[in-house]
Amino acid sequence: MQPAILKTKYAFHLLAAFLRPEVVLDIGSMDGADSKRFARILPKAQIVAFEGNPYNYRAMCADAELTNGLVRLENCLVSDSPGESRFFVQRPTGGDAGFNRGTSSTLQRSLDGARSEEVLLDAVRVDGFLDNEYPSASRVAAWIDVEGHSYGVLKGMDGAADRIKLIHVEVETKEVWSGQKLEHEVLGLAKEMGFVKLASGPGDVQRDVILVNKSWYAANKLPIQNLLRISRLIGPTASRIIETRLWQQLVRR
């Protein structure tokens, strides 16, 4: 299979709507915007937003759209090693205007206009979290944006790889965070776990990749390929359609 090159977020929305997962994991949520979108597209799913940055998390807890029962908020890290872990929060040295609140990571990085603040947070593995919190869920989707820590998140999914059908993950082709794993290493691990690369974004150093469970893809190859074609042709329009109230009413039946 030759992976498609496209705007992966629209393809993920369509594929998630087709999959109808019982649980969606928004890992590295930052502000909950994607979780809100998933809640609109998948009104029957349990959406779980993981955010390690305590400042971002407090802002999310003050957002009425995220505290109305549709999204579960978790202030912890997602990794391959459960327990207490260090997390480096990026804070602006000047005003907040224009500052990217999504650059914090388990890995250190020097940024202009920012200082690093180390905090200790509890870390969970995805497989352990699913076993404890959603043991009956057999269709899980994951959206991963963790600033250089994608390999660790995927490694922590190993015990639930058969239940996770769809993944959207940010990867890097060159080192951005010191000591991070690069795209070929992340994809190598994903292959060992039974995932195949379905599509990729156009970025050179940093890009998003869609991974799908090999067995799920084999059982649904034709509709999945058709959804990729739709995404390439009218991705933004199709994504907006499945966020509408009419779509919600249809899928709730």
KOLMITOR-438552 format. One record per residue (C-alpha): z, x, y. Coordinates in Angstrom, 3 decimals, padded with zeros to 6 digits. Example, Ala and Ser with C-alpha at 12.3 -4.5 7.8 and 13.67 -1.06 7.14 Angstrom:
% residues 2
007.800_012.300_-004.500
007.140_013.670_-001.060
***
This chain:
% residues 253
000.000_000.000_000.000
-001.001_001.353_003.421
001.744_000.528_005.980
000.604_-001.464_009.012
001.000_-000.104_012.542
002.222_-002.854_014.859
005.065_-004.110_017.048
007.575_-004.333_014.268
010.082_-006.707_015.875
007.627_-009.612_015.772
006.753_-008.890_012.159
010.465_-008.775_011.299
011.016_-012.178_012.941
008.214_-013.762_010.904
009.242_-012.087_007.663
012.873_-013.122_008.187
011.789_-016.712_008.804
009.865_-016.571_005.514
012.727_-014.935_003.615
015.381_-017.312_004.987
018.250_-014.896_004.341
021.768_-016.175_003.864
023.101_-013.206_005.857
021.576_-011.098_008.635
023.294_-007.834_009.583
022.678_-006.684_013.171
023.927_-003.093_012.937
024.267_-001.354_016.281
023.996_-004.616_018.186
024.738_-003.238_021.697
024.718_-006.597_023.562
024.050_-009.170_020.844
020.590_-010.085_022.166
018.972_-009.680_018.748
021.804_-011.587_017.072
021.188_-014.511_019.431
017.512_-014.457_018.527
018.264_-014.355_014.806
020.598_-017.328_015.209
017.750_-019.302_016.790
015.198_-018.283_014.166
017.593_-018.654_011.215
020.035_-021.458_012.035
021.290_-021.619_008.442
022.055_-017.896_008.169
025.327_-016.132_008.862
024.630_-013.553_011.562
026.968_-010.540_011.671
026.802_-008.229_014.708
028.337_-004.761_014.272
029.001_-002.806_017.470
031.052_000.375_017.610
031.096_000.902_021.386
034.340_-000.808_022.496
032.986_-001.488_025.996
029.892_-003.200_024.605
032.026_-005.103_022.112
034.331_-006.482_024.824
031.304_-007.626_026.815
029.933_-009.353_023.713
033.268_-011.128_023.157
032.984_-012.523_026.685
029.491_-013.914_026.028
029.681_-017.641_025.260
026.421_-017.495_023.278
028.046_-015.034_020.880
031.411_-016.769_020.543
030.185_-020.262_019.710
030.515_-019.769_015.966
026.893_-018.794_015.299
027.486_-015.024_015.336
030.314_-013.047_013.761
031.327_-010.022_015.850
032.672_-006.834_014.256
033.949_-003.813_016.224
033.482_-001.187_013.528
031.041_001.412_012.296
028.625_000.965_009.421
028.251_004.102_007.343
028.344_005.547_003.827
032.007_006.586_004.064
034.570_003.826_004.629
037.746_004.515_006.554
038.531_005.970_009.967
035.617_007.731_011.624
034.791_009.419_014.933
032.395_007.689_017.327
030.996_009.184_020.537
030.727_006.613_023.311
028.310_007.429_026.117
029.721_006.457_029.522
027.948_006.721_032.895
029.144_009.422_035.261
027.922_007.357_038.217
027.319_003.625_038.523
026.366_001.376_035.616
023.017_000.406_037.174
020.174_001.532_034.944
022.494_003.097_032.367
021.417_002.602_028.740
024.445_001.137_026.939
022.842_001.644_023.543
023.016_005.446_023.264
026.463_005.848_021.650
026.495_007.261_018.120
028.461_008.851_015.317
026.545_011.991_016.323
026.963_013.923_019.557
024.267_014.136_022.179
024.130_015.428_025.759
022.578_012.992_028.238
021.959_013.366_031.937
024.163_011.015_033.936
026.539_010.404_031.035
029.726_011.766_029.543
030.831_011.503_025.922
034.095_009.719_025.107
035.379_010.119_021.551
037.065_007.162_019.870
038.269_006.466_016.321
036.970_003.370_014.559
037.123_001.867_011.097
033.918_002.319_009.115
032.540_000.051_006.382
029.803_000.348_003.811
027.301_-002.499_003.736
027.615_-002.941_-000.021
031.414_-003.158_000.162
031.269_-005.513_003.137
028.862_-007.863_001.350
030.890_-007.762_-001.873
034.067_-008.678_000.011
032.751_-011.121_002.610
029.542_-012.633_001.176
029.652_-012.080_-002.588
027.227_-014.918_-003.380
024.531_-013.925_-000.862
021.380_-012.865_-002.712
018.997_-012.721_000.276
020.134_-010.351_003.026
018.213_-008.922_005.983
019.310_-005.982_008.139
018.383_-004.883_011.656
019.516_-001.266_012.165
019.600_000.544_015.505
022.262_003.234_015.232
021.050_006.213_017.246
020.372_008.861_014.625
022.693_007.457_011.939
020.169_005.384_009.956
020.443_007.560_006.842
024.191_006.974_006.611
023.799_003.226_007.025
021.130_003.039_004.320
023.182_005.188_001.960
026.035_002.720_002.344
023.723_-000.074_001.143
023.071_001.488_-002.250
025.327_-000.866_-004.202
023.667_-003.938_-002.681
020.034_-002.767_-002.628
018.928_-005.579_-004.932
020.364_-008.191_-002.543
018.875_-006.720_000.634
015.252_-007.827_000.890
014.217_-006.892_004.422
015.188_-004.026_006.765
014.141_-003.083_010.311
015.343_000.426_011.106
014.899_002.940_013.906
014.004_006.471_012.789
013.213_009.789_014.458
010.533_012.322_013.526
012.256_015.116_015.490
015.924_015.905_016.005
017.394_013.939_018.916
021.025_013.966_017.746
022.345_017.239_016.386
022.400_017.297_012.586
020.702_013.938_012.092
018.438_013.008_009.188
014.761_012.561_010.102
012.239_009.870_009.181
010.987_011.511_005.985
014.565_011.837_004.719
015.416_008.221_005.593
012.243_006.965_003.906
012.874_009.181_000.890
016.313_007.640_000.440
014.901_004.148_000.925
012.303_004.774_-001.800
015.004_005.935_-004.207
016.883_002.691_-003.476
013.857_000.527_-004.313
012.414_-000.146_-000.855
008.834_000.313_000.316
007.578_000.964_003.835
005.701_-002.118_004.980
005.017_-001.409_008.663
005.715_001.103_011.406
005.833_001.102_015.178
003.554_003.368_017.243
006.160_005.845_018.588
005.814_009.585_018.056
009.398_010.908_018.175
011.280_007.637_017.742
009.924_004.493_016.122
010.875_001.424_014.147
010.026_000.904_010.494
010.081_-002.210_008.309
011.260_-001.711_004.735
011.121_-004.379_002.045
012.675_-004.672_-001.377
009.975_-003.620_-003.839
010.566_-006.542_-006.198
010.593_-009.107_-003.384
007.348_-007.682_-002.041
005.684_-007.776_-005.478
006.641_-011.435_-005.897
005.442_-012.426_-002.404
002.650_-009.972_-001.600
000.067_-012.465_-000.311
002.271_-014.398_002.144
003.872_-011.163_003.356
000.476_-009.588_004.060
-000.648_-012.786_005.828
002.457_-012.690_008.031
001.662_-009.098_008.973
-001.837_-010.181_010.021
-000.414_-013.008_012.114
002.048_-010.614_013.698
-000.733_-008.190_014.597
-002.853_-010.944_016.160
-000.302_-013.201_017.890
003.092_-011.628_017.255
004.811_-012.549_020.561
003.535_-016.141_020.469
004.497_-016.636_016.832
007.946_-015.190_017.510
008.501_-017.582_020.420
007.432_-020.564_018.307
009.991_-019.885_015.582
012.755_-019.646_018.203
012.170_-023.193_019.464
014.354_-026.229_018.827
011.492_-027.844_016.914
011.500_-024.905_014.501
015.267_-025.208_014.088
014.952_-028.913_013.306
012.278_-028.201_010.693
014.216_-025.471_008.885
017.471_-027.433_008.914
015.910_-030.115_006.723
***
